[in-house]
Amino acid sequence: MEMEARILVEDNTVDWRGRPSNPDKHGGMKAAVFVLGLQAFEIMAIAAVGNNLITYVINEMHFSLSNSANIVTNFIGTIFLLALLGGYLSDSYLGTFWTMVIFGFVELSGFILLSVQAHLPQMKPPPCNIITDRANCEEAKGFKAFIFFLALYLVALGSGCVKPNMIAHGGDQFNQNNPRQSKQLSTYFNAAYFAFSMGELIALTVLVYVQTHSGMDVGFGVSAAAMAIGLISLVSGTLYYRNQPPRGSLLTPITQVFVAAILKRKQICPSNPEMLHGSQNNLTCDNSNNLGLLQTPRFRFLDKACINVEDGSGRKESPWRLCTVTQVERVKVIISVVPIFACTIIFNTILAQLQTFSVQQGSTMNAKLTNSFSIPPASLQSIPYIILIFLVPLYDTFFVPFARKFTGHESGISPLQRIGVGLFAATFSMVAAALMEKKRRDLAVNSNEIISIFWITPQFLIFGLSEMFTAVGLIEFFYKQSVQGMQAFLTSLTYCSYSIGFYLSSVLVSVVNKITSRTSKEGWLSDNDLNKDRLDLFYWMLALLSILNFVNYLFWARWHSRNSTPLVNRKQEYDQMMKQEEDLSHNSNNSSKNNNGNINGDESIA
């Protein structure tokens, strides 16, 4: 079975007053439910704004189409990139709970300001028809533009800093040293994704409908109300939370390891790892806590930071020249997850196609259900979430217990295996998309026939299934691989993968058009008419990239499994070793007594 890095640490969590947490009162699923409430309502609020923002920017703020597209993509990209800031502030200074409270109110203030601007005519340009009267439409400038961008990036700052901490704080409610709670942790990650899917589904249907029919001011107001309900849910669980205290700056000890390793690059690591600084069998290996990490074989050049060089003066070396094994291993954890993180970028590039080109595909198809009702093409994005709200409970209720009987793994299959299944399945989403686009294009060009929009559903359904494996597996992997004090920061890498994947999508479109235009009059995606473009070939290219990415992932997953030894608490290891020695000594004494008794008995018989 795959070896996985695990966290086995002392439970040093505290309650809201800073006192040691009580397992009978704090943590568990009863505490995590309050965090799930925030997760559902926050994504509901932000998704409703993000999915319909371009309509508001063009029709009411009167920005050009190109500027509007950039405003929306920059807004979404900023949210995901700011997740790193939220993870850093949480682990280093504020803790997950207070980071969510502070930046949750920042996000709420942004929603309120957006709603106020959308409602007050004096804070927007004069109304006009952007389609028929473009030349006379006044673009938002000066104070009006300032208020809009202030509101928008208050939302981005708040959402970016809240997102990674929701997952980390919910995970902190479960003690991984407790076998029962360790199993519940996997259930929590599935429940968190279920809450995310429900929020997205409601945003893409109910909230977008409200925005369309009642006005954007009402729509933004509903988003503000949803965020407020989420914050109320979070604060309501204050008395039940287990809180991980912040541990100071993450960057300083990380930088110290690299500086010390470079300064001692010419040193030779001792053959006995016990000679490295901080690796002795003592009870405290780190000044900050009782946590010690065993040395792992990966990135051996960093171990040089732990070589103790004596100059005869008896003075201790500077922390910038001498680090502990624990400190070095934390840096190794960060480096070792980067290849796994990188392998999910192509996956999110595929997701970008489902939110752009696939929606454009739907706009060229017959979307009528009845004579009076048609499916909005943008609502196609809700298909993966519809399937997820059914599959996630089934996965956790039936598949996990079934798989656990064979694998012995508390999550049924390991996070790395789960990610791999999702990456492999994503390939078939693009295969289905390519086959469907070829069929749609041929019928439209050759027979002037428009096919039903239901032909597009397989690519969304397959991707929904792959996302259930990849997204949840990635979150669980990052959380479980991280050592204490780094959970929120590493969890934030999940959101960075989304950001880079969307940016890569834009780059791929430009590169493909540039290359393919050399061999034909126009590139594969250079025209606004899908009947002239070759979107099917672009999808086949993504399917090829996806399968190559999966092969690359298999290599790095195997590498990670081979080079990651379990992280253990030195005190527990020491106590276990002493107990084994005591048991051996006790058994030896009993054996000696029994042998003496047998000898005496034989002599009396004689």
N, C-alpha and C positions, 0 to 999 in steps of 0.2 A: 504493500500500500504506500502511496506517495507520502514522503516525509514533509511535514509542514512546520514552519516556524510558529511557535506558540508563545503566548504570554503567560507566564506562571509567576505572579508577583504577589507581594503582600497587599492586602486590601487596605489602602490608606485613604479611601474616600471619606468625605465628610458630608454632614447635612447642611442645611441653609445657614446655620449659625456657626459653622466651622468646627463642630464637634464630630468625633468619629461616628460614621453611619452605623445604624442598627439593622442587621439583615432582616429582622422581623418587621421593621417599620419602613425601611427605605429600599428603593430599587425594585426590580422585577417588572413583570408586564403591567402591573397596576400603575407604576410610575411612567412606563414607556408610552402608555395610551395617551397621556397628555401631550407628549412630544409628537405623536402621530397626528393629533388634532392640528397642531401648528403646521405639520408637513402638508396635510391635505389642503388647508385653507390658504397657506402661503403660495403653493404652486397654482392653486385656483386663481388667486389674485394676479400673480405675475404673468401667467400664461394668457389670461384674458386680455391683458394690455399688450403683450408681445405679439400675439397672433393677429391683432387688428390695428396695431399702431400705425402701419403704413397708410391705412385709410384715413386716419385722423391727420397725419402729417401732410398728406397731399390735399385732401378736401378742405381742411379747416385752417391749417397753417400755411398752405399754398407753396410748399417747397417743390422743386422740380422732381421728376421721377428718379433721376440718378441720385440727387441729394437725399431724397426720402429713403431710397434703398440703403444708402450708406448710413443714414441715421439709425435705421432699424438694426442693421448688422453690427454696427459699432456698439449699440446699446446691449444687444444680446452677448456679444463677445466680451464686453466690459464686465457684465455680470459674472460670467464664468471665470474670467481672469482674477476678479476681486475675491473669488473663493479662497485663493492662496492667502490673501491678506487676512480674511476671517479666520482661517485655520491657524495662522501664525499668531495673531493677537490672542486667540483663545488659549492655545497651548502655552504661550509665553507669559501672558499678563492677566487676562480677564477671566478665564475659565469659560466653558461652553455655555452655561446658563446665562451669565451676565452679558456675554457677547451677543446672544440671541435677543435678550431683552433690549439692550441698547440699540443695536442695529435694526431690530424689528420695529422700533418706534421711528427710526430714521426712514425705513421703507414706508411705513404708514404715513408719515408726513409728506413723502413724495406723492403717494396716491391721492392724498387730500388736495395737495397743491395742483396736481393734474386736473382733478375734478373741478376745482374752483376756476382754473383758467378756461377749461372747456365750457363752463357755464356762463362766465362773464364776457359779454361782447367786447368790452373795452380792453380785454387782455388778449384779443385775437385780431387778425386782420379783418377788414370788412368782408362780408360774405360775397361769394361770386361762384359762377359755374366754371370749374377748372378745365372742363372739357371743351365747352363752346366759347368761353370768353377768357382764354388763357392770357392773352396780351394785357388785359385790364385787371388781372388778379394781382393783388399786392402780397408779396411774400413777407412772412413774419420777420421783423428785424428789431434791433435795439432792445428795449425793456421787455417787449413781448417774447422775443426769442430767448432772452436771458431767463425769464421765468419758466418757459417751457423746458429748456435744457437743465435748469436747476432742479425742477421737479423730476425730470426723467432720470437724472444721474443720482438724485437722492434715492430713488427706487433701486437703481443699479447697485449703489453702494450698500444699501440695506440688504437687498436680496443676496448679493454676492457673499457678504459676511455671515448671513444667517444659514445659507444652504449647507455647508459642510458640518456646521455645528449641530444641526438637527440630527443627522445620522450619528455623529460621534456621541452626543449627549444621550441619545436613546440607547446606543450600545453600552454606554457607561453604567446603565441601570442593571447590567447583568454581570455577575462575578464569574469569570471564566475558570476559576479554581473550583467552582461548584458544578459538578457534572450535570445536574438538572438545569441550572441556569445557563450553562454553556449550550445545551440543546435549545433553550428558549431564545438564545441570541440569534440563531439561524432563523427561527420563526419570526423574530422581530424584523430582520432585514427583509424578509418576504412581505411582512405586514407594511413596512415602510414603503415598499414599492407599490403595494396595493393602494395605499393612501395617495401616493403620487399619481397613479393611474386614474383614480377616481377624481382627483383635483383637475387633472388635465382634461378628462372627459367632460366634466361639468363646464369647464372654461370654454372648451371648443364648441359646446352646444348651447347651453343655457345662457352663459354670460355674453358670448358673441351675439346671440339672438337679441339680448337686451340692448347691447351697444348699437346694433343695426336698426332696431325699431323704436328705441326710446331715446337715443342720442348718446354721444360719447361721454357727456358730463355725467349722465346717470350710470353708464357703464363703468367709468372710472370710480364713481362713488360706490358702486357695488363691490369693486375690487378693494377699495378702502375698508368697507364693512367686513369683507371676508378676511382681510389681514388683521383687523381688530379682533375678530372672533378667534383667529389663530393665536394671537398674543394672550387673550383671556384664557384659552386652553393651556398654554404654556405656564402662565403664572399660577393657575389653579393647582398645578402639581408640585408647587414649591416645597411643601412639607414632606413630600414622598421621595424626592430625588436623592440619589447618590451622586455627589459632585467630585470630580477629579480636580484637586487644587492645581493652579498653574505653577510651572516650574522654572520661570525665568526665560530669558532669551534663548531661542533655539539656534540662532545664527552664531553666537559667540563660541559655544563648544564645538560646533561643526567646523567653523573657521580654524579653531585651535588645532584640530586634528590634521587638517591639510597643511597648515603652517609647520607643525611639528614633524610631520612625515617628510616634507620637503627639506627641512633643515637637517634631518637625519637620514637623508636618502642614501648616503654612502655607508651607513651602518649595516651590519649583518644581523638578521634576526636570530636569536638563540634557537637551538634545536629543541630545547625544552620550553614549551609555551608558558610554564609556570614561572619562568624568570621574567616575563613581561610585567610591567607595572600594573598593579590592580588585579592580577589574576591569581593571587595566593588564596589558599583555602581559609579565608577569614570571614567574619560575619558581616562586615561592612566594606563594600568595594567602592562606594561612591559617597561623596560628602553630602549629597543632597538627600539620599534615602538609602534604604537597605537593599537596593536592587543591584544585582550583578549579572552580567551576561557572559556566557561562555564564548570563547574565541571560536570563530568559524573560519574555514579555509578560503573563503572568497576574499578578493582584493588584499592579498597579503602585504602589498607595499604600504598599506596604511598602518599595519602592525608596527612599523618602525617608529611611529609616534609614541609607542609604549616602552621603548628601550631606555632604560635608566643608565645614563652615563655619569660616572662619578669622577670628579676632578680632584679629589683628595681634600677639598675644603670642608666637606660635610654639609654644604648648603643644599637646600632643595632646589630642583630645577623649576623654572617658570612654567605655568600651565600652558604657555605658548610653545614650550619645548618638550613637555612630558605630559602625556594623557593616559587615562586608564583604559583598560580593555573594554569596559562598559561604554565609555565615551566613543571609542573607535567603532564598536559594534553598532551603535546607533547610526553612525554615518554610513556604515555598510548597508544597513537596512534601507536607508533612503536611496542609495545608489542601486541596490539590487532590484527595487521595484520599478525603476525607470524603464527597462526593456518591456516589462509586462504592460505598463502604462502606454508605451509607444505603440504596442500592437493593437490597441483599441482605437487608435486614431482613424484608421481606414474604416472601421465599423461605424464611427460617427460621421465619416464622409458619406457613407451610404445613407445614413439617416438624413443628411442634408438633402439628398436627392428626393426622398419621399416628401419632404416639406417644400420642395420647389418644382422640379421637373415633373414629378408624378402628379402634383396638383394641376400643373399645366396640361398634362395628358388628360386628366379628368375633364378639363374645360372644353376639350375637343370631342367629347363623347356624349352619348345620349344619357342625360342625367334625370330624365323624367320617370317618376314612379307612377304618377297619375297625370291626367290632363292639366291639373291645377297645381301640382307639387313636384318640384325638382330638388335633387340633392345638391347643395352648394359644394363646389369642388374643394373648398378649403376644409369642409367637414370630413373629407377623406382621411385627414390626419387623426381623426378620432378612432379609426378602425383598430389600430394596434391596442389602444387603451380599452376598447370594448372587449377584445379577446383576453387582455391581461386581467381584467377584473374577475373573469371566470377561471383562467388558468392558474393564477397565483395561489388562490385558496386550495385548488385541487392539487397543485404541486406540493404544497406544504402538508396537506392532510393525508395524501395517499402515496405520492412518489417518495418523499423523504423517509417515512417509516419503512417502506418496502426496500429502498436502496440501502438503508442503514443495516438491514439484516445481512446483506452480502458484503458491504464495504466496512462496516463497523465505524464509519465516520458519522459524527453527530449531525452533519448537514446532509447526509445521504451520499452526496459526492462532494469532493473538496472544492473550494472556490476556484482553484486553477482549472480543474476539470470542467466546472460549470462555465467558466469563461470560454474555454475551448469549444464546448458544444455550441455556444451562442455565436462565436466567430465563424464556425463551420456552417451553421444554418443561415447566416446572413448572406453567404454566397448565393444561395438558392433564391433569395429575395430578388437579387439582381438578375438571375437567370429567368425568373418568372416575369420580371419587368421587361427584359429584352424580348422574350418570346411574344408577350402581349403587345408591345409597341410595334413589332414587325407585322403582326396580324392586323392591328389597327391601321397602320400606315398603308399597307398593301390594299386593304379594302377601301380606304378613303381615296387613294390615288387611282386605283384601277377600276373600282366599281362605284365610286362616289357613295359608299355606304358608311353610315356612322353606327358603330357598335355600342352596346350598352355599357354604362359606367361600371357595372358589376364585374366586368372582365378585369378590372384593375385591382380588385380586392385581394387576390392571392399574394401579390408582392407585399401588401401591408400586413396581411395575416402572418406570413412567414417571418417578416421582420419583427412583428410583435412577439412571436415565440422566441426568436433569437435574442431579443432585448431582455426578456424575462431571465434568460440564462446569463447573458453577458453583464448587464448593468448591475443586477443584484450580486452576481459573483464577484464583480470588480470591487464593489463597496465592501463586501465581506472580506475579501482578500486584503485590501488596504487596511481595514480596521484590525484584523487579526495579526497582520505582519508587523504592525507598528508597535513600538515599545511604549511604555507609559510616558505620557506627556507629549506624544506626537500623533495621537489618533486623528484629531481634527485637521491637522496640517496635511497628513497623507491622504485622508479622505477627500480633501479638496482637489487632489489630483484628478479625481473622477470628472469633475466639472471642467478642469483644464483640457481634458481629452475632448470634451464636447466642443470647446472653443477652437482648438487646433483643427479638429475634424471639419468644422464649418469653413474655417479659413482655407484649408487644403482643398475643399470643394471648389472654391472660387479660383484658386490657382490652377487646378486641373482643367477647369472649363477654358480658361484663357490659354493654357499650354496646348490643349487638344485642338482648339480652334486655330491656333497659330501653325501647328504642325500639319493638320489635315488640309488647311487652305493652300498648302504648297503643292498638294497632289490633285486638287480639284479646284473648281472656281470658288467654292465657298467651303467653310469648315463644317464639321459635323453639327455644331450648335450655333452657327453664326446668324441664322435667320430666326425671326419671331414665329415663323410658320413651321409647326412640327411636321407637316406633310412634306416639307422640303428638307428639313434637318434629318440627321441620322442619329436620333437619340438611342435607337436600339443598339447601334455599334458602341456608343458611349457606355451603355449599361453592360455590354459584354466585356468591355475593358475593365469596368469596375468589378465584375465577377472574377476576372482573371487576377486583378490586384488583390481581391479578397482571399482567394485560395492561396496565393503566394504569401499573403500576410498570415494565414492560418498555419502554413508550414513553418514560417519564421517563428510564430508563437510557440509551436511545439518544441522547437529548439530551446527557446528561452525558458519555457516552463520546466523542461527537464533539467536545464542548467540550474534553475532556482531550487528545484527539489534536491539536487545532488549537493549543492553548496550551502544549504541553509540547515544548520543544526538547531535543535530546539533551544529557545531562550529559557533559562531556568533561574530561579532565585537561589543565590549561593547559600543562604541560610538554610533553605529547605534541603539542598543537596548535602550540606554539611551535617544537618540533623539526621538525614536518612543514612548517611555513611556511618555515623556514630552508632545509630540504632542497629545497623547490620553487624558492626563489630561487637556490640554488646550481646546480640543474639548468638553470634558464633562462639563467643566466650562462654555464654551460659550453656549452650549445647555441648561444648567441650567438657565443661565441668560435670554435666549430667552423665555424659558418656563415660567419664573416668570413674564416677561413683558406681555406675552399673557394672563396669568391668571388675572393680574391686569386690563388689558384692558377689559376682559369679565365681571369682577365684576363691573367696572364703567359703562359699557354699560347696564347691567341689572338694575342698580340703576336709570339710566336716563329714561328707559322705564317705570319703576315703577312710 
